[in-house]
Amino acid sequence: MPTDAQNPGKQPDIESVRNRSLITKLATLTRPVRNIFLYSSVYLAVIAMAEAVLVSELLALPLTPAPIVAGLLTFAVYGNDRLADLETDAKTSPARTAFVRRYQNGFYVLAAIAYGLAVALSALGGPISFGLSLLPGVCWILYACDWIPTLPSGTQRLKEVFLLNSTLVAVVWALVIVCLPITYVGAPASPAVGVVFLFFVLATFVNTEIPNVRDKEGDSEIGVRTLPVVVGVRWTKYILYGITGLTAVLLGVAFVANIINLREALVLLLSLLFLNGVIFCLNRTENDSALAVAAECTRLPAFVVVVFPLLGQ
Amino acid sequence: MKMVLVATIAVGVTGGLLAWKERPEPGADPLILLLAGQCWWSATLIFRIDAATLSSKVFWVDVSWIGVAIIPIAWLLFSLEYAGYTEYTARKHILLYSIVPAITVFLGLTSHSHQLLYTNSVIIQEHGIATLNRTPGVWFWIIAGYTYLLGLLGALPLLKLVTSQVDPFRGQSLALLLGLLAPWVTNVLFLRGSLPSAGVDPTPIAFAVSGLAYLGALTRFQLFGANPTPIRHARNSLFQQMQQGALVLDTHDHIVDMNDQATTALQTTPNEALGRPLEQISPDLSALGSATQAGQTIYRPQGASQSYDVSESLVTDIHDRTIGRVITLHDVSNLLRDQQRLEVLHRVFRHNIRTNVQVILGNAAYLATHNSESKAATLQEHAVEINELGEKVRSVIDIFEQSREERDTLSLNSILDECLDSTSEAYPEVTFEYAPEQTDFAVDCLFDVVCLNIIQNAAQHNTSPDPVVSIKVERDGEYVQVTVRDNGPGIDSNELALVEHGSETPLKHGSGFGLALVVWGTDIAGGTVDIESSETTGTTVSLRIPILSSG
């Protein structure tokens, strides 16, 4: 962008300079907050909490500390994942990596406290909640760490195993988001729980593969096999459309079979609609990072639709 | 109560994750295990409080033993690793420590079929709350005693560090002892029935204090950033790796410890020497006794060429009582050998100079009153001898200096070629026969001077009417043998004494430095020299030279 110094003949009007200065000041002031929110996985924790509240509402469960546990677990596990992948993420997410590297010691302590609090709070929900809260930690170790030194050389981290990586993430997070609110109140498993659980597994799988389109080059270089690396971006989009379509069919069948009601089906379909919008934008926009965030946020419209009317009651 | 237990779990998990980051620092793994056991115990207590029926309450007590039994082993391993006693943390030791806890877990999980852990379980109402009351069985007291025993054993290394000179170690060990003491005291009070805890063992709650103490040790006192683990190993390693030999004797002069260097010096083995009186192992060293205490003295083992400077220091306990002594043996063989060689050099130099000067003075006095060509030639000859003597002394000093430095390698063929060229030019009447080895060898550069002196001596002192010097080179394993044979009159027996007795015997008067250069230079360069001489067959000098590389 040319500066005023480069265009001495053109004098900017005072008002526009003042406005620009105000915007710059605001941007400068809010940048640290924005960085903390986006780069430290706080926004993922907030989304996880919203999703757990959404599940509680859809399944008509009383509100418990389960959403807080889900949020703390998300913050801790994603925070640790970002710390573990500092070297490899430097290519795909340089700004985030720089932020995490700068605050890595404090970041680890915060993540450890968050996980400690999550496990402790989950104990109040009974032994199954307690076990569920340990699951993401155990899976994170399996997923991201070469933690067993005696494994033969050439053994891959789960993160590097094609499809299993995204499937593991999807199943574990669906267990945390869907099952924690249920086990916390000791509610029985019902067919509706199964439908919501499958919805979250499939939607989270799609969510996991969307940033992989952005990370395709970096993942390919470090040998991580993801859908975009293996089948290319175009086929990845077709597969993701197929999964969201399959999810929509599942919701339709569940509605017809009277397992979920119309409100529940529409709310979840709304999420799928937004998710399809994000898939559509893949490879059509320069800002792939924003798309990854947008994909994570695709359940928020459903949360707004379900939870906001309750606030007025 | 439940919220306190929740806090205990939060502190335990957080502490465990912080310790996880410090792996593989000593103590990190056992600390993770300890905190995991504590969290499991606390969690099962919460589940037990929430359980409604007797059987479910009993179930959570029974499975809580998994965490309870891990804690003492983890504590002991943590303490041993942290304080550097890693020789007691091998797999076999861990298995040994785990026998009683493993039996306990088994008995806990099968408690419905025996009465070893608990003899009776009933629910009683206390302040309107249904609580489980179990009567301890025999094994309960065994595991309780065992837990206290391991707790005590783990505390001992830490108690030692409380008085450490290093500030962080004092802070760390105090924090860790506080962490041990809190659950210990709580458990004792619970077992005595002094705590109003409605039948619930509050020991894991006290572990919240432990957790905070451990976190304090982690953060405030850099538990894994600076720890005393290497101290013991460093001391042992220093003792083993020190250049001097060292013997530790008790008050009865029995050898209680010795390093490898001392074993070599005393020509013994640790199995043979340890536990036995020094007098039996080395009467010579033992006999030094009071002489050593008076200062320093030299010990020469029988049949060995080494010499040791012996010094002694007393070992005292905290009450300043002598509990033994340490004898150190400093190898001074090279120093003494160099000193002796310098003395020889000095004596021969003085003697030869004095002889030459006396001849010069006598001839000069004669020439002052007479005109004599022969006297003038004699005078000139002795002046040249003094000059040559100076050159030889300089060569010897050069060799001594080079013995302290890293030296270059030279090609043996080129050394011999150059020696032959210069000697044949100086002594054209001598016939040289040379049978070189086809393979060339790299040898120590000191052999340049050594070979030159051997070949020059063979030519210079050869008074045969048909003087011949033959040189032969043969490989002998890792060595190369250079044999120089002449048909001269042989070497004087006085000069041969230097070779026969090595560097220990002073040169007899009248000797030059040529032979000394050969013997000392060969010795410094790691070779050996053998001289056979007779008046009829001449002299054969055999040099055995280490090959540094061949090609």
Interface residues (C-beta under 8 A of the other chain):
Chain A: Y108 V109 A111 A112 I113 Y115 G116 L117 V119 A120 L121 A123 L124 G126 P127 F130
Chain B: K2 L5 V6 A7 T8 I9 A10 V11 G12 V13 T14 G15 L17 L18 K21 C39 S42 A43 I46 F47 D50
